[in-house]
Amino acid sequence: MSPQTILDHAPVKTFDPADFNQYVMNTYGRFPVAIARGEGCRLWDTEGKSYLDFVAGIATCTLGHAHPALIDATSEQIKKLHHISNLYYIPEQGELAKWLVEHSCADKVFFCNSGAEANEAAIKLVRKYAHTVSDFLEQPVILSAKSSFHGRTLATITATGQPKYQKHFNPLPDGFAYVPYNDIQALKEAIADIDEGNRRVAAVMLEPLQGEGGVRPGDVAYFQAVRQVCDENEILLVLDEVQVGVGRTGKYWGYENLGIEPDIFTSAKGLAGGIPIGAMLCKDSCAVFNPGEHASTFGGNPFSCAAALAVVNTLETENLLDNANARGQQLRLALETLAQKYPYFVEARGWGLINGMEIKADVDLTSIQVVKAAMENGLLIAPAGPKVLRFVPPLIVSEVEISEAIALLDKTLAGITVK
């Protein structure tokens, strides 16, 4: 009996939200659904209801649910070795690092457990570089974009250009400033304003496409100008690829859509298909960490690396980049048609299989309302801010499943009354 068949026949325990809430800290605005199992692009809740999953663990389940490659890799790895720490060489970690370097502009990789940790590592690397290579920088500043999202640690919420994530967590770390996204003049002016006395811009940290900020793709001309400005001013360019990397945009990395190369970039969500892992990648020129300066107990352990290797190898063997491009184009065109059919939408936009549809600002309708209504109809989508719907299905999604999702969304929107 296969692992999935076992799941199909396993009894589902009665789920009590009140019992859950008694013991789990209330840090999430959860939807009233308890998921029991999944297969491919579908999920089933504890009541047996089926959902078409266009959230994918928030752009994380690259291969969907219960993919044979991931099952086989993790099952075999857990039988022989799952964790030893980085006191010793880990062959699986070295193999994964080699794949990442050979499929990107990076030369070196540091492994951790999440996107926030990867961005923390990037921030620390920038500061070490500023103090040692650019030794005139006494107070290095990292410029990030307004409406960005870089994580939930103190440093990464400070790098995040959204005050709502910073509220009540003062004092925040020094050394961050914010500029509008896709605005090169604002970036140049900020660099000129900051570069005085002991303060100087050490790095620019951007998402190639802003995810939580409303699924807003970077402008090619803007990013190429940013790269030029960074080169001219000895500033490092850091790209947060946590949500858009590992094939999500139809290319291995989001920066490939922009025609540039970063000095440092980060990855996490889709890298191991739902098994926790993070990576901070950089060029040799800024790989300045020495032993003891940064570390992670769990980072790059054999189990997580085996899962990640299964994901990246499957990207190639199943031609998932081609699928992400084809299905992404299908999805985007269909969303654009719905945006015209229901005129309370502004537009549909995105790259590959990360797409958004924006609701007009003056319309009395929120993304959460649409997400809840779609859930009732068996379609899982996610908000990306109060006015944007986010569509990030697994990269294995089929043409039929895209059509089914659009039909469910059409049904959902037809049932919504907008004032």
LUMNU-622185 format. One record per residue (C-alpha): x, y, z. Coordinates in steps of 0.25 Angstrom, whole numbers, plus 5000, padded with zeros to 4 digits. Example, Ala and Ser with C-alpha at 12.3 -4.5 7.8 and 13.67 -1.06 7.14 Angstrom:
REM LUMNU-622185
504949825031;505549965029;
This chain:
REM LUMNU-622185
500050005000;500650144996;500850255006;499650335000;498750205000;499050195015;498650345017;497350315009;496950205019;497450275031;496350315041;496250465043;496150505058;495050595062;495650735062;495250835072;495650985070;495451025084;496350915089;497450965079;497251105083;497451075098;498851025095;499351095083;499751245084;498851335076;499851395066;499051365053;497751405048;497351265044;496251225034;495251125040;495751005033;496550895038;497350825027;497550675028;498250625016;498750665002;499050604988;499550684976;498850814976;497750774985;497450775000;496450715008;495950765022;495550685034;494150685029;494550625016;494250745008;495250764996;495950884992;496750924980;498050984986;498551114979;499251154992;500251044993;500651075007;500851225003;501751194990;502451074997;501950944993;502650944979;502350804976;500950804982;500550704993;501050564994;501950564982;502550434980;503950494978;503850564991;503250444998;504350354993;505550454997;505050485011;504650345014;506050285010;506750405017;506050385030;506350235030;507850265030;508150405036;507350535038;508250625047;509650635052;509950785052;510950865045;512150815054;512350715042;512250705027;510850675022;510950615008;509550655004;509750795008;510950804999;510250744987;509050844989;510050954990;510750914977;509350904970;509051044975;510351104970;510251034957;508851094954;509051234959;510051344959;510551314973;511851254978;511551214992;510351175000;510051185015;508851095020;507851125031;506351095033;505451205028;505351325019;505451415031;506751345035;507351355021;507051505021;507651525035;508951455030;508951555018;508851675027;509951625036;510851595023;510551735018;510951795032;512251705032;512651745018;512351895021;513251895034;514351805028;514451825013;513851965012;514551995025;514152145025;512752115028;512452135043;510952135042;510552055029;509152075025;508251975017;507252035008;505951955006;504651984999;503352025004;502251925004;503351815005;503351695013;504651625018;504251545031;503751545045;505051555053;505451695059;506451725048;505551675037;504351745041;505151875042;505651845028;504151825024;503651955019;502251935025;502052005039;500851915043;501951795044;502751885053;501651935063;501951915078;503351855075;504151975078;505351995079;505651945066;507051925061;507752045054;508352045040;507052045031;506352145022;505252125012;505052174998;503852154988;503852024980;504152044965;504652194967;506052214963;506052364965;505652334980;506752234982;507752334976;507252444985;507252354998;508752304995;509152454994;508352495007;508952375015;510352385010;510952485020;511852485032;511952345038;510652295031;510652225017;509852135009;510451995009;509351915002;508051924995;507151814999;505951784989;504951674985;504951654970;503451644971;502751694984;501951584989;501251625002;501351764996;500251734986;500951644976;501651764969;502751724959;504051794958;504151884946;505351844937;505851984935;505852014950;506651894954;507651914943;507852054948;507952004962;509051914958;509752024952;509652114964;510152014973;511351984964;511652134963;511552154978;512152024984;510851984989;510451834990;509151794984;508351694992;507051624986;506051554994;505651424986;504951354998;503651354991;503951374976;505151274975;505251124971;504451134958;503251214964;503351324953;503651224941;505151244943;506051184954;506151324961;505351444960;506551534957;506651464943;505351534939;506151664941;507451644933;508351664945;509151594956;509151624971;510351614980;509451544990;508151474989;507251394999;506351264997;505451185006;503951155003;503951074991;505351014992;505050885000;503550884996;503050905010;504150845018;504750965026;506051015019;506651145016;507851195008;508751315007;509551314994;510651414990;511751444981;513251414985;513451564986;512551574998;512651445005;513351505017;512851415028;513851345036;513651225045;512851255058;512251385052;510951325047;510351185049;509051105050;508950975058;507850915048;508250995036;508550905024;508350775031;508250645023;506750625024;506450765019;507550765008;507050625003;505650695001;506250814994;507050724985;505750644981;505050784978;506150844970;506450714962;504950694959;504950844954;505850784943;505250644941;503850694940;504150824932;503450904943;503951034938;503251014925;502050974932;502151104941;502251194929;501051124921;500151114933;500451244938;500151314924;498851234924;498451274938;498851424936;498051434923;496851374930;496951464942;497051584932;495751534926;495151534940;495651664943;494951724931;493651644934;493651694949;493951844947;494251864962;495651804959;496851894954;497651784948;498351654948;499851644948;501051554952;502151454947;502051314944;501151244955;501151364965;500051454961;499151554967;497851624964;497551764970;496251814975;495951964973;496352044985;494952114986;494151984985;493551934998;494151794996;495451735003;496351624998;495951545011;494451555007;494751494994;495751385000;494651345009;493651334999;494551254989;494851155001;493351125002;493351084987;494550994989;495651094984;496851134993;497451264990;498251364998;498151515001;499451604998;498951725006;497551775008;497251794993;498051684985;497751544983;498951444981;498951324973;500251234975;499851084972;500850974972;501750974960;501150844956;499850904953;499150854941;498350924930;497050864934;497350904949;497551054944;496251054937;495550994949;496151094958;495651204949;494251144948;494251144963;494651284964;493651334954;492551264962;493051334975;493151464969;491751454963;491251424976;491851554983;490951684984;491851804983;491351944986;
